[in-house]
Amino acid sequence: AAVYYRRKTYFFINDQIWRYDNQRQSMEPGYPKAIASIFPGIETRVDAVFQQDHVFLFFSGPRYYAFNLDAHRVIRVDRSQRWLN
């Protein structure tokens, strides 16, 4: 899964995250890191992710997690199909 936000592209593979600096056109040093170290509360693999306003929506299996980028925390966890309604 991957998402673009503020000139960075985040790549999620298993429980790891890589961050690519689009302006410099290179991976940022120190990556990969555990997803939970950058996004506390996201303790699972990420099947899909996208950004809506200042929130990343992480989808994992039957659940989604709304992570507020300003508050730097999970603000909602629910069943994935509820988000689609």
Secondary structure, DSSP 4 states (H G I P E B T S, - for coil): -EEEETTEEEEEETTEEEEEETTTTEEPTT--EEHHHHSTT--S--SEEEEETTEEEEEETTEEEEEETTTTEEEEEEEHHHHH-
